[in-house]
């Protein structure tokens, strides 16, 4: 195993070391040797060698060359476990913990009644933007271009255009500056179904950690909305979800609570476990399974009384409540206490380290720890920082003005330099301001693969999508000219306080 996985970030990326094939490769590289021995009896032998952490490309090649063949490799014999793991084997203790959810077994007893992946759009550049006005323009243009493609398809099908064709792909425009296609939209073309722009489908969302943008939330222009219409049916229906790293993610496990509609990659491949879920009630009956996207709610006659047309349900199951009360012999435990207990446990450093292999391959499971209230109270305290990050008092960073002009607009933040190396105690905000005295412990709060501070630096930058040419400017998000500079200071405080709470968590001592 020569490592080199650069589809990671932060410390994990540094551990993976140099890329074997140079700058053109991002995938990990392994050499596999298979030996067929007709005289061998029984199961195969599995031998494994990991080249090691933090090695440069050159160091890896020197080590490999020094083996002079497979007999010179210091092999380790490995035995697969019952789950079929060769390396990074799962801890069997994890299997005894309570499941957060299970969509494969409808009879399974779980902590949550329902859960959902975040929104997957397949066209982020078009349906997300910091500017509500720009998003409106982008979507109006794309929908208009789509409707023109419907008309062209109809003409071709009816023989009014003699161009040869056999499928939708042979007819529609592939100009990425006019439209971004998906299978769903192409299916609509075949049905000759036109769309209209719905202004109230534009809602606030959280795109990456602590990074809000406007989203055009619509079931056809988002390739997968999953169960999100049941968790956030309208902007008027409040909810909180714990988004946890999903199966197949390349980033280390993390979790983040949000009260805003989340993107699938807000937490990588994020599975969102809600405090509530909402059920649509039809005008003519008590309950209905009919679900609408936020855009449809505003144009469908059956959804005129939005607030009263939903029943709110607790997502924590009655079974879970009984189990917790019985185990801890404490009838004061409420479902919301369990919700924050889960959040506390998911932030435990011990939990993440001990069960890292499990969390790469399975949804989280939750143990009964020795101290329920310590984890529940800590989870609730963490949520106060994570949910209210826009309203807290900014951390008192030193704000150095480096220009006679005052301009808070940002293009791309960078770290300061000491001897040509990054100085993380200083951030060059723009040509007018440098922020300094950033406490180093703030960088210990890592979410979705990198520190929260570095997420702000990365996402609050002006970008232009190379395919569509769409510009996305974070300065357009807020009318407050200081929003971004104060947000950075606030995230420093969120990070410092989160690290304090996480370090103070007790040992699991699962029972």
ROPAVO-399748 format. One record per residue (C-alpha): residue in one letter; residue number from 1; x, y, z. Coordinates in nm, 4 decimals. Each point is the difference from the previous one (the first is absolute). Last residue first. Layout:
ROPAVO-399748
res, n, xx, yy, zz
A, NUM, X, Y, Z $
...
//
This chain:
ROPAVO-399748
res, n, xx, yy, zz
X, 511, -2.2512, -0.0234, 2.9623 $
X, 510, 0.2308, 0.2276, -0.1927 $
X, 509, 0.2781, 0.1541, 0.2042 $
X, 508, -0.0130, 0.2895, -0.2477 $
X, 507, 0.2732, 0.2095, 0.1555 $
X, 506, -0.1116, 0.3467, 0.1071 $
X, 505, -0.0338, 0.3018, -0.2320 $
X, 504, 0.2163, 0.2932, 0.1143 $
X, 503, 0.2154, -0.0046, -0.3139 $
X, 502, -0.3126, 0.0289, -0.2159 $
X, 501, -0.1351, 0.2968, 0.1985 $
X, 500, 0.3257, 0.1942, -0.0118 $
X, 499, 0.0538, -0.0759, -0.3711 $
X, 498, -0.3507, 0.1246, -0.0767 $
X, 497, 0.0631, 0.3265, 0.1883 $
X, 496, 0.3196, 0.0704, -0.1953 $
X, 495, -0.1598, -0.0890, -0.3339 $
X, 494, -0.3183, 0.2005, 0.0518 $
X, 493, 0.2139, 0.2971, 0.1083 $
X, 492, 0.2149, -0.0234, -0.3138 $
X, 491, -0.3230, -0.0437, -0.1966 $
X, 490, -0.1204, 0.3326, 0.1386 $
X, 489, 0.3158, 0.1782, -0.1126 $
X, 488, -0.0429, -0.1383, -0.3527 $
X, 487, -0.3649, 0.1020, 0.0058 $
X, 486, 0.1034, 0.3510, 0.1048 $
X, 485, 0.2157, 0.0352, -0.3118 $
X, 484, -0.2768, -0.1522, -0.2128 $
X, 483, -0.2919, 0.2095, 0.1296 $
X, 482, 0.1873, 0.3313, 0.0197 $
X, 481, -0.1723, 0.1546, -0.3055 $
X, 480, -0.3420, -0.0937, 0.1479 $
X, 479, -0.2339, -0.0389, -0.2981 $
X, 478, 0.0796, -0.3711, 0.0042 $
X, 477, 0.0576, -0.2731, -0.2571 $
X, 476, 0.1344, 0.2122, -0.2853 $
X, 475, 0.3553, 0.0146, 0.1364 $
X, 474, 0.0132, -0.3772, -0.0484 $
X, 473, 0.0242, 0.0483, -0.3795 $
X, 472, -0.0955, -0.2887, -0.2286 $
X, 471, 0.0626, 0.0541, -0.3704 $
X, 470, -0.1536, -0.2358, -0.2554 $
X, 469, 0.2233, -0.0782, -0.2994 $
X, 468, -0.1961, -0.3206, -0.0515 $
X, 467, 0.2885, -0.2455, -0.0331 $
X, 466, 0.2836, 0.1818, 0.1792 $
X, 465, -0.2113, 0.1143, 0.2946 $
X, 464, 0.1240, 0.3429, 0.1085 $
X, 463, 0.0905, 0.0445, 0.3665 $
X, 462, 0.0248, 0.2878, 0.2477 $
X, 461, 0.1169, -0.1284, 0.3371 $
X, 460, -0.1883, -0.0657, 0.3206 $
X, 459, 0.0145, -0.3786, -0.0451 $
X, 458, 0.3721, -0.0547, 0.0553 $
X, 457, 0.0704, 0.2461, 0.2810 $
X, 456, -0.3207, -0.0952, 0.1814 $
X, 455, 0.0802, -0.3708, -0.0324 $
X, 454, 0.3529, 0.0743, 0.1239 $
X, 453, -0.1414, 0.1420, 0.3232 $
X, 452, -0.2214, -0.3063, 0.0497 $
X, 451, 0.3106, -0.2167, -0.0120 $
X, 450, 0.0117, -0.2670, -0.2664 $
X, 449, -0.1443, -0.3411, -0.0857 $
X, 448, -0.3717, 0.0479, 0.0468 $
X, 447, 0.0436, 0.1776, 0.3323 $
X, 446, 0.3270, 0.0629, 0.1820 $
X, 445, 0.0175, 0.2005, 0.3207 $
X, 444, 0.3712, -0.0265, 0.0751 $
X, 443, 0.0597, 0.3132, -0.2081 $
X, 442, -0.1429, 0.2130, 0.2824 $
X, 441, 0.2770, -0.1309, 0.2268 $
X, 440, 0.2443, 0.2171, -0.1942 $
X, 439, -0.1564, 0.3198, 0.1300 $
X, 438, -0.0315, 0.2623, -0.2777 $
X, 437, 0.2023, 0.3003, 0.1133 $
X, 436, -0.0299, 0.1692, -0.3410 $
X, 435, -0.2526, 0.1178, -0.2572 $
X, 434, 0.1423, 0.1949, -0.2946 $
X, 433, -0.2091, 0.2646, -0.1727 $
X, 432, 0.0064, 0.2312, -0.3041 $
X, 431, 0.1269, -0.2133, -0.2896 $
X, 430, -0.2217, -0.2871, 0.1139 $
X, 429, -0.0392, -0.2325, 0.2996 $
X, 428, 0.3668, -0.0876, 0.0428 $
X, 427, -0.0291, -0.2488, 0.2829 $
X, 426, 0.2521, -0.0098, 0.2839 $
X, 425, 0.0589, -0.2606, 0.2735 $
X, 424, 0.0087, -0.2625, -0.2727 $
X, 423, 0.3392, 0.1186, -0.1255 $
X, 422, 0.0546, -0.1840, -0.3287 $
X, 421, 0.3693, -0.0456, -0.0967 $
X, 420, 0.2027, 0.2464, -0.2072 $
X, 419, 0.2186, 0.0859, 0.3001 $
X, 418, -0.3157, 0.0958, 0.1895 $
X, 417, -0.3041, 0.0545, -0.2196 $
X, 416, -0.3595, 0.1085, 0.0592 $
X, 415, -0.2802, -0.2356, -0.0892 $
X, 414, -0.2232, 0.0746, -0.2967 $
X, 413, -0.3488, 0.1385, -0.0583 $
X, 412, -0.1307, 0.0141, -0.3567 $
X, 411, -0.2152, 0.2775, -0.1500 $
X, 410, -0.1461, 0.1732, 0.3031 $
X, 409, -0.1917, 0.3251, 0.0281 $
X, 408, 0.0575, 0.1819, 0.3282 $
X, 407, 0.1485, 0.3173, -0.1466 $
X, 406, 0.1322, 0.2894, 0.2048 $
X, 405, 0.2594, 0.2099, -0.1812 $
X, 404, 0.3254, 0.1214, 0.1555 $
X, 403, 0.1333, -0.3526, -0.0296 $
X, 402, 0.1478, -0.2638, 0.2300 $
X, 401, -0.2670, 0.0077, 0.2700 $
X, 400, 0.0911, -0.2507, 0.2691 $
X, 399, -0.2928, -0.1689, 0.1740 $
X, 398, 0.1294, -0.1780, 0.3085 $
X, 397, -0.2351, -0.2871, 0.0688 $
X, 396, -0.2568, 0.0495, 0.2756 $
X, 395, -0.2149, -0.3117, -0.0671 $
X, 394, -0.3368, 0.1107, -0.1393 $
X, 393, -0.3005, -0.0022, 0.2386 $
X, 392, -0.2564, -0.2548, -0.1136 $
X, 391, -0.2735, 0.0612, -0.2565 $
X, 390, 0.1220, -0.1699, -0.3181 $
X, 389, 0.1221, -0.3111, 0.1859 $
X, 388, -0.3411, -0.0724, 0.1487 $
X, 387, -0.0356, -0.3629, -0.1051 $
X, 386, 0.3591, -0.1099, 0.0621 $
X, 385, 0.0588, 0.1927, 0.3225 $
X, 384, -0.3295, -0.0945, 0.1651 $
X, 383, 0.0334, -0.3480, -0.1461 $
X, 382, 0.3240, -0.0609, 0.1871 $
X, 381, -0.1736, 0.0849, 0.3276 $
X, 380, -0.2825, -0.2455, -0.0803 $
X, 379, 0.2468, -0.2764, -0.0773 $
X, 378, 0.1852, 0.0728, 0.3228 $
X, 377, -0.3237, -0.0177, 0.2002 $
X, 376, -0.0916, -0.3327, -0.1607 $
X, 375, 0.3487, -0.1453, 0.0362 $
X, 374, 0.0312, 0.0866, 0.3695 $
X, 373, -0.3650, -0.0947, 0.0549 $
X, 372, 0.0422, -0.3583, -0.1157 $
X, 371, 0.3073, -0.0809, 0.2112 $
X, 370, 0.1108, -0.3667, -0.0238 $
X, 369, -0.0625, -0.0169, -0.3710 $
X, 368, -0.2858, -0.1887, -0.1636 $
X, 367, 0.1439, -0.0449, -0.3455 $
X, 366, -0.0965, 0.1695, -0.3290 $
X, 365, 0.0388, -0.1384, -0.3493 $
X, 364, 0.1244, 0.2076, -0.2910 $
X, 363, -0.0801, -0.1142, -0.3541 $
X, 362, 0.2425, -0.2574, -0.1301 $
X, 361, 0.3170, -0.0341, -0.2083 $
X, 360, 0.2217, 0.2940, 0.0886 $
X, 359, -0.1592, 0.0271, 0.3454 $
X, 358, 0.0993, -0.3563, 0.0822 $
X, 357, 0.3673, 0.0636, -0.0827 $
X, 356, 0.0037, 0.3165, 0.2149 $
X, 355, -0.1608, -0.1786, 0.2958 $
X, 354, 0.2657, 0.0478, 0.2623 $
X, 353, 0.1135, 0.3385, -0.1323 $
X, 352, -0.3421, 0.1606, -0.0526 $
X, 351, -0.1438, -0.1291, 0.3281 $
X, 350, 0.3076, 0.1045, 0.1997 $
X, 349, -0.0070, 0.3466, -0.1548 $
X, 348, -0.3650, 0.0334, 0.1064 $
X, 347, -0.1864, 0.2258, -0.2419 $
X, 346, -0.2489, -0.2691, -0.1083 $
X, 345, -0.0687, -0.0676, 0.3688 $
X, 344, -0.1070, 0.3614, 0.0608 $
X, 343, -0.2260, 0.0123, -0.3029 $
X, 342, -0.1676, -0.3255, 0.1031 $
X, 341, -0.0549, 0.1397, 0.3488 $
X, 340, -0.1487, 0.3086, -0.1670 $
X, 339, -0.2716, -0.2089, -0.1640 $
X, 338, -0.0460, -0.2050, 0.3189 $
X, 337, -0.0703, 0.3185, 0.1992 $
X, 336, -0.2465, 0.1025, -0.2729 $
X, 335, -0.1839, -0.3277, 0.0511 $
X, 334, -0.0396, 0.0633, 0.3714 $
X, 333, 0.1852, -0.1514, 0.2977 $
X, 332, -0.1854, 0.0843, 0.3229 $
X, 331, -0.1054, -0.3637, 0.0362 $
X, 330, 0.3491, -0.0989, 0.1161 $
X, 329, 0.0867, -0.3640, 0.0674 $
X, 328, 0.3002, 0.0400, -0.2309 $
X, 327, -0.0748, -0.3124, -0.2043 $
X, 326, -0.3796, 0.0272, 0.0318 $
X, 325, -0.0176, 0.3667, -0.0918 $
X, 324, 0.2377, -0.0524, -0.2918 $
X, 323, -0.1831, -0.3049, -0.1348 $
X, 322, -0.3440, 0.1566, 0.0399 $
X, 321, 0.1075, 0.3121, -0.1904 $
X, 320, 0.1602, -0.2124, -0.2730 $
X, 319, -0.3175, -0.2040, -0.0466 $
X, 318, -0.2075, 0.3180, -0.0179 $
X, 317, 0.2134, 0.0997, -0.2967 $
X, 316, 0.2042, 0.3185, -0.0357 $
X, 315, -0.1370, 0.1694, -0.3131 $
X, 314, -0.2717, 0.1828, 0.1904 $
X, 313, -0.2921, 0.0703, -0.2312 $
X, 312, -0.1402, 0.3270, -0.1358 $
X, 311, -0.3325, -0.0182, -0.1820 $
X, 310, -0.0192, 0.2203, -0.3052 $
X, 309, -0.2780, 0.1899, -0.1798 $
X, 308, -0.0495, 0.2514, 0.2812 $
X, 307, 0.3061, 0.2114, -0.0856 $
X, 306, -0.0399, -0.0228, -0.3766 $
X, 305, -0.3678, 0.0803, -0.0361 $
X, 304, -0.0019, 0.0105, -0.3792 $
X, 303, 0.1550, -0.3409, -0.0524 $
X, 302, -0.2680, -0.1868, -0.1921 $
X, 301, -0.0122, 0.2760, -0.2610 $
X, 300, 0.3640, -0.0706, -0.0980 $
X, 299, 0.1994, 0.3089, -0.0992 $
X, 298, 0.1741, 0.0959, 0.3263 $
X, 297, 0.0437, -0.3500, 0.1278 $
X, 296, 0.1509, -0.1037, -0.3324 $
X, 295, 0.3074, 0.2175, 0.0532 $
X, 294, 0.0666, -0.1397, 0.3458 $
X, 293, -0.0177, -0.3498, -0.1424 $
X, 292, -0.3190, -0.1863, 0.0709 $
X, 291, -0.0836, -0.3222, 0.1816 $
X, 290, -0.3189, -0.2041, -0.0108 $
X, 289, 0.0009, -0.2638, 0.2733 $
X, 288, -0.3308, 0.1249, 0.1268 $
X, 287, -0.1552, 0.0431, 0.3419 $
X, 286, -0.3326, 0.1292, 0.1265 $
X, 285, -0.1905, -0.0040, -0.3265 $
X, 284, -0.1530, 0.2384, -0.2512 $
X, 283, 0.2384, 0.2946, 0.0249 $
X, 282, 0.3025, -0.2330, -0.0085 $
X, 281, 0.2449, 0.0014, 0.2884 $
X, 280, 0.3705, -0.0049, -0.0828 $
X, 279, 0.2196, -0.1633, 0.2633 $
X, 278, 0.2959, 0.1809, 0.1506 $
X, 277, 0.3129, -0.1422, 0.1585 $
X, 276, 0.1600, 0.1139, 0.3237 $
X, 275, 0.3376, -0.0007, 0.1790 $
X, 274, 0.1605, -0.1217, -0.3184 $
X, 273, 0.2808, -0.2413, -0.0904 $
X, 272, 0.1765, 0.1099, -0.3169 $
X, 271, 0.2299, -0.2344, -0.1899 $
X, 270, 0.2738, 0.2070, -0.1619 $
X, 269, 0.1921, -0.1343, -0.2965 $
X, 268, 0.2740, 0.2336, 0.1293 $
X, 267, -0.1414, 0.2436, 0.2541 $
X, 266, -0.1282, 0.3040, -0.1852 $
X, 265, 0.0553, -0.2423, -0.2888 $
X, 264, -0.3610, -0.1145, -0.0409 $
X, 263, -0.1191, 0.3600, 0.0382 $
X, 262, -0.1861, 0.0992, 0.3154 $
X, 261, -0.3372, 0.1785, 0.0540 $
X, 260, 0.0604, 0.2256, 0.3010 $
X, 259, -0.0299, -0.0770, 0.3706 $
X, 258, 0.3424, -0.1607, 0.0042 $
X, 257, 0.1864, -0.2463, 0.2184 $
X, 256, 0.3445, -0.1171, -0.1092 $
X, 255, 0.1583, -0.3441, 0.0075 $
X, 254, 0.3424, -0.1357, -0.0843 $
X, 253, 0.1599, -0.3157, -0.1330 $
X, 252, 0.3234, 0.0307, -0.1946 $
X, 251, -0.0333, 0.0949, -0.3671 $
X, 250, -0.0158, -0.2335, -0.2999 $
X, 249, -0.3736, -0.0567, 0.0390 $
X, 248, -0.1417, -0.3321, -0.1164 $
X, 247, -0.2429, -0.0428, 0.2887 $
X, 246, -0.1258, 0.3289, 0.1367 $
X, 245, 0.1573, 0.2608, 0.2278 $
X, 244, -0.2574, 0.1261, 0.2477 $
X, 243, -0.2548, 0.2792, -0.0396 $
X, 242, -0.1896, 0.0590, 0.3240 $
X, 241, -0.3262, 0.1656, -0.0988 $
X, 240, -0.1957, 0.2827, 0.1575 $
X, 239, -0.3491, 0.1065, -0.1035 $
X, 238, -0.2218, 0.3015, -0.0435 $
X, 237, -0.2874, 0.0083, -0.2473 $
X, 236, -0.0483, 0.3476, -0.1452 $
X, 235, 0.2568, -0.0438, -0.2795 $
X, 234, -0.2165, -0.2847, -0.1304 $
X, 233, 0.0172, -0.3804, 0.0061 $
X, 232, 0.3367, -0.0171, 0.1811 $
X, 231, 0.0140, -0.3561, 0.1367 $
X, 230, -0.2665, -0.1570, -0.2216 $
X, 229, 0.1170, 0.1866, -0.3104 $
X, 228, 0.3547, -0.1164, 0.0922 $
X, 227, -0.0846, -0.3687, -0.0375 $
X, 226, 0.2103, -0.0526, -0.3153 $
X, 225, 0.0358, 0.3306, -0.1905 $
X, 224, 0.1922, -0.1695, -0.2811 $
X, 223, 0.0702, 0.1477, -0.3450 $
X, 222, -0.0843, 0.3501, 0.1164 $
X, 221, -0.1551, 0.1801, -0.2987 $
X, 220, -0.2875, -0.2474, -0.0134 $
X, 219, -0.0790, -0.0209, 0.3724 $
X, 218, 0.0345, 0.3738, 0.0570 $
X, 217, 0.2061, 0.1901, 0.2537 $
X, 216, 0.1674, 0.2912, -0.1820 $
X, 215, 0.2609, 0.0572, 0.2687 $
X, 214, 0.1304, 0.3211, 0.1544 $
X, 213, 0.3318, -0.0353, 0.1802 $
X, 212, 0.1170, -0.0594, 0.3563 $
X, 211, 0.3522, -0.0966, 0.0985 $
X, 210, 0.0582, -0.1088, 0.3604 $
X, 209, 0.1050, -0.3480, -0.1183 $
X, 208, -0.0782, -0.0320, -0.3728 $
X, 207, -0.3170, 0.0743, -0.1972 $
X, 206, -0.2416, 0.1058, 0.2735 $
X, 205, -0.3314, 0.0975, -0.1527 $
X, 204, -0.2273, 0.3036, -0.0208 $
X, 203, -0.2902, -0.0396, -0.2393 $
X, 202, -0.0819, 0.0787, -0.3628 $
X, 201, -0.2995, -0.2185, -0.0903 $
X, 200, -0.2115, 0.3050, 0.0743 $
X, 199, 0.0949, 0.1572, -0.3322 $
X, 198, -0.1368, -0.2877, -0.2046 $
X, 197, 0.1421, -0.0031, -0.3562 $
X, 196, -0.2183, -0.2017, -0.2339 $
X, 195, 0.0581, -0.3435, -0.1406 $
X, 194, -0.0953, -0.1685, -0.3273 $
X, 193, -0.0847, -0.3690, -0.0402 $
X, 192, 0.0570, -0.1411, -0.3467 $
X, 191, -0.0065, -0.3483, 0.1533 $
X, 190, 0.3354, -0.0728, -0.1633 $
X, 189, 0.1267, 0.3382, 0.1206 $
X, 188, -0.1115, -0.0859, 0.3550 $
X, 187, 0.2131, -0.3141, -0.0144 $
X, 186, 0.2940, 0.2154, -0.1072 $
X, 185, -0.0571, 0.2200, 0.3044 $
X, 184, 0.0079, -0.2987, 0.2322 $
X, 183, 0.3088, -0.1521, -0.1611 $
X, 182, 0.1927, 0.3210, 0.0615 $
X, 181, 0.0929, 0.2911, -0.2233 $
X, 180, 0.1602, 0.3327, 0.0878 $
X, 179, -0.1239, 0.2767, -0.2283 $
X, 178, 0.1073, 0.2977, -0.2099 $
X, 177, 0.3708, 0.0382, 0.0834 $
X, 176, 0.0420, -0.3786, -0.0055 $
X, 175, -0.0888, -0.0061, -0.3730 $
X, 174, -0.1093, -0.3616, -0.0541 $
X, 173, -0.3104, 0.0959, -0.1953 $
X, 172, -0.2663, -0.2671, -0.0216 $
X, 171, -0.0694, -0.2159, -0.3041 $
X, 170, 0.2250, -0.3071, -0.0123 $
X, 169, -0.0042, -0.0325, 0.3785 $
X, 168, -0.3791, -0.0157, -0.0075 $
X, 167, 0.0283, -0.3154, -0.2081 $
X, 166, -0.0179, -0.1188, -0.3610 $
X, 165, 0.0767, 0.2966, -0.2191 $
X, 164, 0.0497, 0.0941, -0.3674 $
X, 163, -0.0524, 0.3711, -0.0718 $
X, 162, -0.3092, 0.0490, -0.2163 $
X, 161, -0.1695, 0.2572, 0.2254 $
X, 160, -0.3771, 0.0170, -0.0179 $
X, 159, -0.0113, -0.3783, 0.0401 $
X, 158, -0.2235, 0.0001, 0.3053 $
X, 157, 0.2805, -0.1321, 0.2177 $
X, 156, 0.2375, 0.2698, -0.1190 $
X, 155, -0.2516, 0.2740, 0.0703 $
X, 154, -0.0794, -0.1423, 0.3435 $
X, 153, 0.3691, -0.0173, 0.0880 $
X, 152, 0.0420, 0.3624, -0.1036 $
X, 151, -0.2939, 0.1059, 0.2173 $
X, 150, 0.1357, -0.1907, 0.3001 $
X, 149, 0.3446, 0.1530, -0.0630 $
X, 148, -0.1551, 0.3472, 0.0095 $
X, 147, -0.1542, -0.0928, 0.3367 $
X, 146, 0.3447, -0.0940, 0.1298 $
X, 145, 0.1457, 0.3321, -0.1144 $
X, 144, -0.2698, 0.1872, 0.1914 $
X, 143, 0.0582, -0.2186, 0.3057 $
X, 142, 0.3725, 0.0720, -0.0212 $
X, 141, -0.0458, 0.3738, -0.0411 $
X, 140, -0.2555, 0.0276, 0.2800 $
X, 139, 0.2268, -0.2091, 0.2202 $
X, 138, 0.3056, 0.2175, -0.0552 $
X, 137, -0.1947, 0.3253, 0.0416 $
X, 136, -0.1609, -0.1109, 0.3262 $
X, 135, 0.3339, -0.1259, 0.1311 $
X, 134, 0.1595, 0.3337, -0.0863 $
X, 133, -0.2710, 0.1898, 0.1903 $
X, 132, 0.0198, -0.2296, 0.3017 $
X, 131, 0.3755, 0.0552, 0.0091 $
X, 130, 0.2140, -0.2522, 0.1891 $
X, 129, -0.0865, -0.2528, -0.2692 $
X, 128, -0.1193, -0.3584, -0.0318 $
X, 127, -0.2244, -0.1460, -0.2736 $
X, 126, 0.2208, 0.0638, -0.3041 $
X, 125, 0.3506, -0.0635, 0.1315 $
X, 124, -0.1261, -0.2958, 0.2049 $
X, 123, -0.1312, -0.1941, -0.2989 $
X, 122, -0.0200, -0.3691, 0.1043 $
X, 121, -0.2321, 0.1217, 0.2813 $
X, 120, 0.0559, -0.2394, 0.2894 $
X, 119, -0.1941, 0.1201, 0.3068 $
X, 118, 0.1152, -0.1547, 0.3268 $
X, 117, -0.0573, -0.3676, 0.0708 $
X, 116, -0.3017, -0.0875, 0.2086 $
X, 115, -0.1174, -0.1359, 0.3316 $
X, 114, -0.3144, -0.1574, 0.1393 $
X, 113, -0.1371, -0.1506, 0.3207 $
X, 112, 0.3247, 0.0606, 0.1843 $
X, 111, 0.1470, -0.2005, 0.2890 $
X, 110, -0.0566, -0.3348, -0.1682 $
X, 109, -0.1802, -0.3296, 0.0578 $
X, 108, 0.0207, -0.1913, -0.3269 $
X, 107, -0.3269, -0.1213, -0.1548 $
X, 106, 0.0383, 0.2060, -0.3185 $
X, 105, 0.3379, -0.1597, -0.0684 $
X, 104, 0.1878, 0.1595, -0.2888 $
X, 103, -0.0777, 0.3592, 0.0945 $
X, 102, 0.1688, -0.0248, 0.3402 $
X, 101, 0.0483, 0.2969, 0.2310 $
X, 100, 0.2088, 0.1194, 0.2933 $
X, 99, 0.0791, -0.3596, 0.0889 $
X, 98, 0.0570, -0.0755, 0.3671 $
X, 97, 0.3368, -0.1478, 0.0954 $
X, 96, 0.0806, -0.3713, -0.0041 $
X, 95, 0.1548, 0.0118, -0.3485 $
X, 94, 0.2553, 0.2566, 0.1184 $
X, 93, 0.1597, -0.2545, 0.2328 $
X, 92, 0.1121, -0.1934, -0.3102 $
X, 91, 0.2656, 0.2687, -0.0687 $
X, 90, 0.0355, 0.0245, -0.3763 $
X, 89, 0.3136, -0.1016, -0.1822 $
X, 88, 0.2041, 0.2664, -0.1722 $
X, 87, 0.1570, -0.2782, -0.2076 $
X, 86, -0.1495, -0.3183, -0.1445 $
X, 85, -0.3619, 0.0638, 0.0947 $
X, 84, -0.2402, -0.2756, -0.1084 $
X, 83, -0.2539, 0.0612, 0.2771 $
X, 82, 0.0999, -0.3264, 0.1713 $
X, 81, 0.3587, 0.1218, 0.0259 $
X, 80, 0.2683, -0.0390, -0.2634 $
X, 79, 0.3319, -0.1406, 0.1256 $
X, 78, 0.3183, 0.1901, -0.0783 $
X, 77, 0.3605, -0.1155, -0.0225 $
X, 76, 0.2373, 0.2964, -0.0031 $
X, 75, 0.2659, 0.0086, -0.2689 $
X, 74, 0.3433, 0.1590, 0.0424 $
X, 73, 0.0600, 0.0170, -0.3786 $
X, 72, 0.3247, -0.1590, -0.1154 $
X, 71, -0.1655, -0.3096, -0.1408 $
X, 70, -0.2147, 0.2172, -0.2238 $
X, 69, 0.2941, 0.1358, -0.1981 $
X, 68, 0.3082, 0.2190, 0.0507 $
X, 67, -0.1596, 0.1511, 0.3159 $
X, 66, 0.2153, 0.3138, -0.0337 $
X, 65, -0.1896, 0.1195, -0.3063 $
X, 64, -0.3166, 0.0293, 0.2090 $
X, 63, 0.1740, 0.2006, 0.2722 $
X, 62, 0.1620, 0.2349, -0.2550 $
X, 61, -0.3341, 0.0458, -0.1774 $
X, 60, -0.1799, 0.0857, 0.3224 $
X, 59, 0.2688, 0.2499, 0.0992 $
X, 58, -0.0236, 0.1705, -0.3402 $
X, 57, -0.3780, 0.0358, 0.0221 $
X, 56, 0.0334, 0.1558, 0.3443 $
X, 55, -0.0811, -0.1973, 0.3126 $
X, 54, -0.2372, 0.1236, 0.2728 $
X, 53, -0.1301, -0.3439, 0.1017 $
X, 52, 0.1197, -0.3509, -0.0829 $
X, 51, 0.0744, -0.2420, -0.2867 $
X, 50, -0.2841, -0.2296, 0.1079 $
X, 49, 0.0750, -0.3692, -0.0545 $
X, 48, -0.2457, -0.2872, -0.0287 $
X, 47, 0.0022, -0.3770, -0.0368 $
X, 46, -0.3186, -0.2017, -0.0415 $
X, 45, 0.0319, -0.3780, -0.0191 $
X, 44, -0.2632, -0.1836, -0.1995 $
X, 43, -0.2342, -0.2532, 0.1524 $
X, 42, 0.0704, -0.3710, -0.0012 $
X, 41, 0.2756, -0.1958, -0.1775 $
X, 40, 0.2779, 0.1444, -0.2142 $
X, 39, 0.1561, -0.2318, -0.2594 $
X, 38, -0.1511, 0.1841, -0.2953 $
X, 37, 0.1632, 0.3259, 0.1195 $
X, 36, -0.1472, 0.3112, -0.1601 $
X, 35, 0.1680, 0.3198, 0.1169 $
X, 34, -0.1759, 0.3357, -0.0154 $
X, 33, 0.2047, 0.3177, 0.0401 $
X, 32, -0.1852, 0.3266, 0.0669 $
X, 31, 0.1800, 0.3338, -0.0168 $
X, 30, -0.1973, 0.2806, 0.1616 $
X, 29, -0.0589, 0.3623, -0.0968 $
X, 28, -0.2286, 0.2520, 0.1682 $
X, 27, -0.1835, 0.2288, -0.2435 $
X, 26, 0.0962, 0.3627, -0.0643 $
X, 25, 0.2307, -0.0346, -0.2980 $
X, 24, 0.1162, 0.2629, -0.2508 $
X, 23, 0.2359, 0.1758, 0.2411 $
X, 22, 0.2326, -0.2950, 0.0286 $
X, 21, -0.0668, -0.3646, -0.0760 $
X, 20, 0.0732, -0.1209, 0.3540 $
X, 19, -0.1770, 0.2898, 0.1700 $
X, 18, 0.1874, 0.0988, 0.3156 $
X, 17, -0.1238, -0.0556, 0.3548 $
X, 16, -0.3190, -0.1626, 0.1231 $
X, 15, 0.0707, 0.1393, 0.3464 $
X, 14, -0.0076, 0.3548, -0.1402 $
X, 13, -0.3436, -0.0622, -0.1513 $
X, 12, -0.1306, -0.1346, 0.3314 $
X, 11, 0.1353, 0.3068, 0.1783 $
X, 10, -0.2025, 0.2369, -0.2148 $
X, 9, -0.1716, -0.1279, -0.3120 $
X, 8, -0.0992, -0.3157, -0.1847 $
X, 7, -0.0448, -0.0790, -0.3668 $
X, 6, 0.3786, 0.0185, 0.0026 $
X, 5, 0.0460, -0.3710, 0.0739 $
X, 4, 0.3765, -0.0543, -0.0218 $
X, 3, 0.0178, -0.3483, 0.1595 $
X, 2, 0.2705, -0.2364, -0.1283 $
X, 1, -0.1771, -0.3141, 0.1283 $
//
